[in-house]
Amino acid sequence: MGRPADSGEVCGERMRKGMIKREEVKRCIREVMEGERKHEYRRNAALWMQKAKEAMQEGGSSDKNIAEFAAKYLSK
């Protein structure tokens, strides 16, 4: 059984498979910007933006990973 056509998951699934038309992209963008769940999408985006900022700060996970990567290849 498939998901409803207006489901956010359907938009992402079709985009990943490369089976999406211009009208579908437009509908998905409208859903995110104007749909019932727009506030949820915005909260999630703000949360992930904060997590990314923390990861990039000195001592954050991205900072540590880059330092480990550089140390590994500079020591050779």
GUDRENFI-546237 format. One record per atom (N, C-alpha, C): x, y, z. Coordinates in steps of 0.02 Angstrom, whole numbers, plus 50000, padded with zeros to 5 digits. Example, Ala and Ser with C-alpha at 12.3 -4.5 7.8 and 13.67 -1.06 7.14 Angstrom:
2
506604971650390506154977550390506604983550390506424988850354506844994750357506455000250394
% end
This chain:
76
500424994150000500005000050000500455006250000500305011049959500705017049952500525022450003500945027550004500825033250048500385038250012500055042650050499655047850018500095052449975499805054949922500185059149875500435065549907500115067949960500335074249991500805073150050501055067050057501515065450111502205068250097502525071350147503195073950139503695068450122503575062450149504015056850135504005054950061503435055550030503375053949959503795058749918503795065149935504195070049899504925068049901505185066549959505885064749966506045058249931505605053349937505715046749906505755047349830505305050949801505305051749728505905055649704506105060849742506685064749722507315060449723507395056249775507975051949779508015047049720507445044749697507435039949642507475043449574507445050049572507485053649509506855053149467506295051749499505665050949463505185056549481505375062649468504945068149489504905073449434504315076149427504205081349376504195088149409504255093149368504265100149390503665101749435503085099449416502485100849454502525097849525502825092049529502905088749594503395092649638503935095149609504415099249647504055105449674503665108549631503295114449650502815112949708502465107249702501995105349754502355103949821502925100649817503305099049877503565105349911503815110049872504055116349899503475120149932502915120249899502325123549927502115120149993502155113549995501975109850056502415112050114503065112450101503535114250154503445121550175503335125950128503295133050142502605135250169502075131950147501405134350163500955129050194501155122750195500735117250217500615117150292500205112450313500015111750384500625110450428501125107250401501715105450441502295110350434502165116350406502715121050393503085122950457502735123550512503065125450575503515119750599503295113650590503705107850608504345107750565504275108950500504855109050456505345114550476505085120350494505515125950513505875124450579505515121450627505835119650691506395114550678506265109550637506775104550621507375107650587507245112250540507795115550505508225119550554507895123150600508265127050650508675122550696508385116850715508735112050758509355109350723509285107250660509865104550623510385109950609510165116150599510645121550588511055122550652510735122350710511095123150773511575117350784511355111350769511795105450776512405106050731512305108550670512865109350624513355114550649513095120050676513525125350703513945122650761513625118750804513985115950861514525111050838514375107150787514865102350761515465105850731515365111650702515915115250669516325119450716516065120750777516445124750824517065120950848517545124650875518145121450901517945116250954518185110150944518025104750990517405100950971517035103350921516435099850898516625093650858516125089550841516265083250807516585084250739516365089150700516675090350634517395092750642517495097150690518165099750704518635094050723518395089650767518805083850788518955079250729518445077850688518545073350631519045076150581519005082550567519485085650520520185085450549520245086850614520905086650646521195079550644520785074450658521005067550655521215065550584520815067650536520965066150466521635069250446521725075750462522345079250445522935075950479522865074350543523415071250581523605064550551523115060750530523245054150502523665054650438523485059350394523825059850330524455064150332524515068450382525125072450388525685068350421525495063150458525995059150493526315053950448526065053150387526345048150341526945050750304
% end
